[in-house]
């Protein structure tokens, strides 16, 4: 039936594409129910609470290790660029002088891989990629040569005079799927806040979409540097710097061969993973990484009551607080979070002083966190 004046066919197509590209369902690993305690079901009478928790945990480990990539919409990346745009501070040397200008030039709905090559220089701009501009690659001339920076914080006044909040403080924000960044630095210039300071969250980069990959990038900031908001993400050979909760969010992400560096003046926290429900297929896995820096650092804080973080084959400096993890001031979260280590080394890696509610993983328990299958990577990472 042809479109009418009230709702033209073109509008219907736009709506369908929007729903397909931004379906929250696609951010989950699998269809249907996930293992867990059915509503209202109590532990068997002959099992202690600890034994029941252990049984539930092993059910979940086997579940994660047996994923068949049965996502609602199979991830199909587009790797071959249709065309390339260049950005240079010199108008005569590139197609655009700003990154945002290059992004704005793309179609409202972008369905082709576009490479935006950003030449060396410091680009002082706030960049936002909207939801329907998918398949964008941002490629710098080297992470030490191409830098995008801005200085907003959570308390910076927004367009209506109200504080913009952590979400909108990002120097560079991505809201569309299949984003790739290579060899570039994303920086929030806000300095390290004093202990107890309010409203100083200052995001350097926010990724709020599925299937994003980062190769050889740097993320520089202090409090809340990298907002790993939602979706499946892959970070390879990246450098991430901050002080408090500087990798945070509720995404499902693998950090491989990354260097994480703390600049805390007193105490800080590396992660604040925000898993809020046992039904969320989310968590952070750090594989073959390195943790260095200053201050006294927690490996993570339980921002979400079901927070999930694993460090495997990672070298840790002596800045790590022996307890390793903090319950966010809520002891009930100790029964529901999942924090683990596997074959980590270095002066800060000793498991002897860790909190009793973290885990030193066995080979079986660690296996799901040690490969790209953790993020269904074989479907969409082919670089």
N, C-alpha and C positions, 0 to 999 in steps of 0.2 A: 504493500500500500504506500503510495507516495507520501512524502512529508507534507504537513499542512503549515499554515502560516504561524500557528502557535508553537509548533515543535518541529522544525525542519529536519529532514533526514541527516543532514550534516551534523546537527547538534546531537542526534542520537549516536552517531558514529564516534564523536568526540567523547561522549559520556561512557560508551562501552570501552574505548581505549583507555580512558582514565581509570576505570574500575579494574581492567586487566593489569595495567602497569602498576597499580598501587594497592592491589588486594593484600590485606594483612594476612590472609590465609596462606599466601605464598611464602611468608616468612617462617612458617613452621616446617619442620622436617617431613612430617608424615601426616597422612590422612587419618581421621578417626580418633579413637580414644588413645590416651597414653597411660602407661602403667602408673599406679599410685593407689592411694587409699580411697575407695569409693566413699561417697558422701555418707557420713553417719556410721560407717563400719568401724568397729572397735577391734583392737588387737586380740588374738586368741587368748583365752584365759590362762593357758599353760605357757605363754610366752611373756617374758619381761618386756618392758618398753624398749630397752636397749636392743634386745634380740630382734624384736619386731622392726625396729629402725634399720638394723643391719640387713634383714631380709628384704626390706623395701629397697635399700640401697643396691643390693646385688641384682635385684630385678631390673632396676634402672640401668645399671652398667651393662647388663646383657642386652637390654633394649637398644642402648646407644650403639653398641658394637655390632648390631645386626641390621642397621638401617639399609634400605634398598633404594635410596634416593627417590622414594615415591612421593615427591612433593606434589602439591596441588597443580602447579604449573611448572613443568620441567624447565630448568634454567637453560636458555639458549643464547649464549653470548655472541656478539658480532665483533670479530677481531680485526677484520680487514677494513681499513678506513676508506670511506667514499671520497673524502676530501680533507685537506689540511688547511688550517688557518694559522697565522703567525701573529704574535703579540710582541711589540717592542716599544720601549719608551720613546724612541725616535720615530716619528710618523713616517719618515721616508724608508724605514727598514722593516716595517711589518704591515700587516693588514689592519691591525688595531693597536691602540696605545694602552688599552686596559683589558684585563681578562674578562670583566663583566661585559664590556662592549662586544667581545667576540661571542660570548654566550648569548647575549641579547639578539645577535644577528641570526641565530639558528631558528628554524621553524618552531611554531608554538608546540607542535608535537613532533619530536625528532625520533625517527626510527632507523637511522643510519649511523654507523660509527664515524665520529668526527674527531680528529686529532687537533688539539689546540697547542701549538708549540710556543712556549713562553721563553723568549730570549733572556739572557742574563740581565739582572737588575733587581732593585728593590721596588716592588709594586705596593704602594700604600693605598689599599682599597679594601672594601668589604665586598665579598663575592657571594652570591646566592644562585644556585642552580635549581630551577623550579621542577615540580614533579614530573612533567611530561617531556622534559628534554633528556631522554635516555641516551646511552651509548656514547658518552663524552669521555675522551681521554685528555688529561692535562699533563703535558710533558715539559719539564724544565730543562735548562742547560746544565744542570747539576744542582744538588741540594744546597751546596755552598755558594752557588752563583745566582740562582733564581729564588727570590724570597717574596712571599705575599704576607703583608702584615697590617694589623689594625689594633686598636687598643680599647675596645668596649669591655665593660664588665656588667654583671647582673644589675648593678644599681645605676648604670648609665640611662639617662632619660630617653624614652622612645619617642616616636612621632607625636604621641598625645601627651607627652610630659610624664608618663608613668615609667617606673623602672622597667627596662626591657627584659630582665630575667636572664637566667643562665642560657636557656635555649637560643635566644636571639643575640647573645653576646658573641657568637662565633665570628671569627675573621673570615672563614670560608665554610659555607654550609651547602651540603648536597642532599637533595630531596628526591632524586630520580635513580632508578636502578642501572646496573651495568656501568658504573663509573670506574675509571682507572686513573690513578695519579702516579707519575714517575719522576724521580730525580728533581724534587722541588721541596721548598720549605714553607710550611704554614706556621705563622707566628702571631701570638697575641702579646703585645708589648707591655701589658700591665705587669709591674714588678711583683715580687713575692710579698703577699700581704703579711701584716703582723699577726701573731697568734690571737685568735678570737675575733678578727675583723669580720664585719658583716657586709655582704653584698659584693665581695671581691672575686666571685667566680668569674673566670675570664677564659672563654673557650677559644682555642686556636683553630680547631677543625671540628665540625659536626657532620656525621654521616647518618642520615635518617632514611635509608633505603636499602633494598636487598642487593646482593651480589656486587660488592665493590672490592677492588684490589688496589694495594698501595705497594710500590716497589721503589726502594732507595729514597724514601721521603723522610723529612724531618718535621716533627711537631714540637714547637717550642712555646712554653707558657709557664704558669705557676700553678694556681689552683684551678682544677678542672680543665686541663689542657686539651685532651682528646675526648670528645663526647661520642662514644661508640654507641649511638642511640638505639638503632634497631636494624635488623637484617643480618645476612651472612656476609662476613668480611674476611679478607686475607691481607695480612701485613707481612712483608718479606724484606729483610735487610733495612729496616727503618730505625730511626733514632727518635725516642720520645722522652721529653724532658718536662719536669714539673715538681710540685711540692706536695700538694694535698689532693687525693682522689684524682690523680692526673690521667688515669685511664678509667672512664666510668660510662655507665649506660647499661642497656639490657639487650645487647646484640649477641649473636653467636659468632665468635671471632677466633681465628687462629693467628697468633703472633709467632712468626718463625724467624730465627736468627736476627732478632731485634735487640737493640741496645736501649735499655731503659735507665734513665739517669735522674736521680733525685737532687733537687736544689733546696730542700727544706732547711730552714735556719734552725729549727728545733726538732719538732716531730712532724711526721708526714705519713701519707699512705699512698701506695702505688695504685691500687685498684679500688673501685667502689662499684661492684657488679650489681645490677638492679633487678635481678630476677624476682618477681613478685608473686609467682604462683608455681605450684609443682607441675602445672600443665605447660609451662613455658619451656620450649626447647632452646634455651639460651645459656650462655656461659663464655668464659674466656679461657683459652689454652695458650700457655707460653712454652714454646718448644725451642730448645737450643739457644736460649736468649742469655743476656748478660745484664745484671742489675748493679749499678754503681751509684756513687753520689755522696751527699752530705746529710747530716741530721740523723735522727732515729726514725726508721721507716717500718711501718706495717706493710706486709705483702698485700693486705686487703682489709677493707671494712665492709660489713654486711649491710650495705645500703638497702638491698632487697632482702626480705625474710628468707628467701630460697636462693640466695646468692651462690654462684658457682664459679670457682677459679682453680686452675691447675697449673703448676710449674713443673716442667719435665726437662731433664738434662740442662738445667740452667745454672749459670755461675752467679753466686750472690756475694756481694761485698759484705764487710762486717758492719754495715749500717743497719742491717735487718734486726729489728727488735726480736729477742729470742722467742717470745710468745707467737710471733708471726702474724696473728690475725686478731681483729677486734669485732665484737658483737654489736657495735653501734649502740651500746648502752641498753640492749634488750636481751637478757639471758635466754628468752624463749627461742631466739633465732639459732642458738647453738644446736638445737635438735633438727633444724631444717636446712641449714646451709651445707654446702659441700666444698671444702677447701682441701687440696691435696698437693703433695710433692712426690716426684719420682726421679730418683737418681740425680739429684741436684748436687752441686759441688761449690766450694768456696767457703770462706770464713763465716758467712752468714747463713749457710745452708743447713746447719745441723738441725735435725729433727728433735733432738733430745729435749729442748726447752719449749717446744710448740704446745699450744693449747690442746687439751685433751679431745676437743671436738673437731680437730683437723686430722688429716690422714696421711700416712706414708704409704703410697699405693703399691700394690702388688703388680706383677706383669699383666695379669688379667684385668685389673681395675684401670691401669694406665693406658691400655691399648687403644681405646676409642679416642683418646686425646692426642695421639701421636702422628696423625696423618691428615691429609686433605679431606678424608671421608668425614671428619668431624663437622665440616661445613659443606658437605656435598660437593666438594671442589672439583671432582672429576667431570661434573656437568658443565661448569662455567669458567674454570681457570685453565687456560691453555696458552700460556705466555712463555 
